[in-house]
Amino acid sequence: MASKFSAHQYCLEHLDQSLKIEKKISECPVVASLKSVNTALTKLTFNPSSTVSEIAAVIAKDLSLTTRLLNLVNSVFAGLSVKVASIEEAIFFLGLRQIRQLALTTHVLEDMDAFMDTDIEVSSTGFWRHSIATAIMTREILTMANGFKDNDQYYIAGLLSDTGKLVMLHSFPDQLKASLDFNASSPREHLELERSEFGFSHAELGALYLEQNNLSSEIVQAVLFHHQPEKADGSEHYASGIQVADIISRYAGCPPGFESDREVEYGEWDTTYGWKILFSPDRVGSQYAKASVLRSIENLPSILHGLLD
């Protein structure tokens, strides 16, 4: 059996002063949502015998979740003649998959606001817009690549892929501020500039933080290598999905948070290592995936509007 991946061990071997870095990361806020996101709701939505009324009753206890739910359904289904006003109706229109994603997103966003208490001028909305877009596209890409086998872990991996930037903002603010001026031509180059300038990157910080918060080793490794999926031995599919989704999100008008923006060309995601790992050129699914990507890009604005605006 393959040994479980350890970000701690990897950083000990590859980073100078790794233990000092980990100590500073341990002083970051602990986000309970990373360990368990509304356990009662998750159990209900995965249980085929659960009724809409039971699910609605759990959601109704959470004012923030209820508000986001109604905003989301009325944004996604803006063409309806009458606004959706009840939780039961919203569940009917969105489906249980969207409900689980919404619960995860709502609680993580609110808990991670603790990282934003800083004098550095950064856009938390811009950060989360990119993170949610990446989460949505990671799930779509990996679901297609794995024969339409869906998994909530895909969404979680995408949503948390840039957690290291929040850690840098909280624990290494001077380095984060300096990174805002990087003029990188690609996400990978931005990562390499961080490593050369600071001795670490947001990928290492994110992986270490998520490991300290008991996330699965697959997600930890994928976050560590989300711009270098060819290095993610054992979690290359997760890392590949994130890399592809990150590029698509940038193209779709959701630039990365806390990072200089650059224009992404149409179809640039096809040239990434991640796309080549997931969709080899001789696979029929590659052409279908390209068409599906375009449909997903069209839907992103309404979903993000419902969640964040």
N, C-alpha and C positions, 0 to 999 in steps of 0.2 A: 504494500500500500504506500502511495506517495505521501511524503511528510507534509503537514499543514504549513502553508506559507506564513512567514513571519516578517512583518515590516520592520520590527525591532532588530532582528538578526540581519536583515538586508542592509539597514542603515548603519549598523555597527561596522559592517564590512566595507561600505561604500562612502560614508560621510565622516569627515573629521568632526570631532566634538559632538558625536551623535548623542551621547548621554546628556550633555548640557541642553541640546535641542529638545530632547524628549522631556526633560524636567520642565522647560518653559511651556511645552505643549500641555503638560499635565495640569498647569495652572489655568488653562482655558475653561470656560463654562462647560459643565456637563449637560448634554442635551438628552433628556429622558426619552424623547420621541425616537431617537435613533435605535433604542433597544426594543421599544414596544409602542407601536402607533395605534392607539385606541383599540385595545385588545378585544373588547366586546364587539365593536363594529366589524373588525376583521373576521372574527369567528362567525358572525352572522352572515356576512357577504359570501363566505366560502361554503356555508351550509345550504345545500339545495332545498332543504325543507323550511328555511327561514321565510317569513312573510314580509311583504313590503312594510306593513304596519310596525313590525318588530324593529326593522332597520330604521324606519323613520323615527321611532321613539328614542333610539340611541342618539341619532343625529340631533334631534330637537333639544337634547340636554346641553348641546354645545352651540352657543349663540354665534360664535365666529364661523364655525363649520356650516351652520345653517345659512348664514349670510352669503358665504362664498358659494354654497351650493346653488342658491337661487340666482345669484349674479351669473354664475357659469352657465346654467341652463338657459337663461334668457339671452345670454350673449351668443351661445352656440346656435340656439334656435330663434334667432332674431326675427325670422319671417312669420312666426306664429301671430295670429290675429289678436290673441289675448296673452298677457304675460303669465308665466307659470308662478303661482303664489303658494303652492303647498309642497311640502317635502315629498309626499307620496308621488305627486305628479313629476317632480324633478327626478326622482329615482327611476320612474318609468321611462322618461326620455333619455336619461344619461346611461343607465345600465350600471350593473354592480362593479364592473371593472373601473369605470370612471369614478365611482363613489370611493373605492379604495384609494385610487390615486389622489383624489381630492382630500381625503382625510390625512394621508401621509404628507401631502404638500402643505396643508394648512398648519399642522402642528409643528412641522420642521421649520417653516418660515417664522412662526411666532417664537419658538424656542431659540432660534439662532439670531434673533434680534439683539441678544446680549452681546454678540460680537461687534455690533455696529456702534457701540459707545466709544467714539473716537473723534479726534479733532481733524482727521484727514478727510478731505472732501471727496467722497465716493458715492456712487449711486447704488443704494441697496435694491431699488426697483430694477435697475439695469442688470444687476448681478442675478437676481432671482428670475428675471425674464429669460435670461440665457440659460440658467440652470434648469428651469421647468421645460423650456423648449428642448434642451438636450435630453432631459428625462423622457419626454414624450417620444422623441425620435429614436432614442436608444431602444425603447420598448418596441417600436414599430420595426426597426431594422433587425433586432435579434429575434423577434417573433417570426419574421419572414425567413431569416437565415436558418432557423431551427425547425423548419417544417410546420410553421404556424402553431408551435407549442408555446403558449403564453406563460409568463412568469413575472410576478410582482417584483422580483429581485432586479429585473432589467430596468424597471423604472427607478428603483431606489439607487442603483449604481449610477445612472445618468444624473439624477438629482443631486447626488453627493459628490460628483466627480471633481468639483472645484472647491470643496470644503477647505482645502489647504490655503486658498486665498483668504478665507475668513480667519484661519489660524494665523496667517502672516499678518493680517490687519490687527489682530488682537495682541499677538506676542512678539512680532517683529515689525512694528509700524514703520520704522525708518527704511527697512528693506522694501516693504510694500510701496512706500512713497517713491522710492528710487525706481522701482520696476514700472511705475506709471509712465516713465519717460523712455522706456525701451522702444526702439523702432524695429521690431522683429517682422520678418517677412512671412512667418508661419508660426503656428502654436508650438511646434517642436523647437524652433529657434528661440522663442520667448523662454521656454523651459530651460534651454541650454544657457541662455544669458543669466537666468536666475542662478543656476548652479555655478557658473564661472564667477559671478559677482559676489554671491552670498555664501557659497559652499553648500547650498541646499536649494531645492525648488519647492513650489507649492504642491507638487505631486508627492514628494516625500513627507511634507508636513501633513497633508491630508490623510495619507495612508497611516501614518503613526497615530494621528488623532482618532481615526475611525477604529483602529485596532484597540486603542485604549478604551474606546466606548463599545467594545465587544461586537462590532460588525463582523460578518462572515469573512473568512480568509479570501474567498473569491472576489468579493467587493473590494476588500483592502488591496489586493494585488492589482485588480483592474484600475483602481484609482491611481495607484503608483505608476502604472504604465499606460495611462489613457492617451498619452501622445506618442507612445512607443509600444504598440500592442505586440509587435514581434518579440518583445522581451518577456511577455507575460506567460511564462510556461505554466500551463494549467488553467489560466483564466484569459487566454488570448481572445476568446469569443466575446467576453464581457468588455475587455479593453478595446477591442476592435469596434464593437457597437458604439461605445462612447466616443471614440475618435471620429467615426463617420458622422455621428449625430452632432458633435461639436461643430464640424465644418458646415453641415446642413443648416444648423441654427444660425450661424453667422451669415450664411447666404440669405436666409429667410428674414433678415433684418433684426436679429437678436444678437448683437455683438457681445463679446465676453465682458463680464464685469471686472473692474480694477485692472484693465489692460488696454493698451492702445489698439484701436480698431484698424482694420484694413479691409479692402474690398475683396470679396470672395467671388471667384468666377463660377458661372453655372457649370455643374458637373465636376467641380474640383474634387468632390468626395470620391469620385470613381478612381482617382489616382492615389488614394491613401493606402497604406499598408493594410489598414483595417478592412477596407472594401475588398481587397484582393484575398484576404484571409477568409472573409465570410462568403464572398461571391466570386468564385473562380470564373474566368471568362467563358469556359465551355459549359457552364451550368445554365439551364433554362431559367432558373430563378433570378438570375442577374438582371435580365430584361424586365421581368415583372417587378423586381425591387425598384428599378429606376422609375417606373411608372407610378408605383405606390408612393415613392418619396415625394413626387410632385403633388399628389393629392394631399399628403400630410402637410406639406408646406402651405397649401391653400387654407387648411383648417387651423393652423397655428394662431393667427391673429385673434380670432374670436375666442379661442380657449384662453389665451393669455389675458385678453381683455376682461374676461369673466373672473379670472383669478386675482388679477393684480390692480386693475383700474377702478 
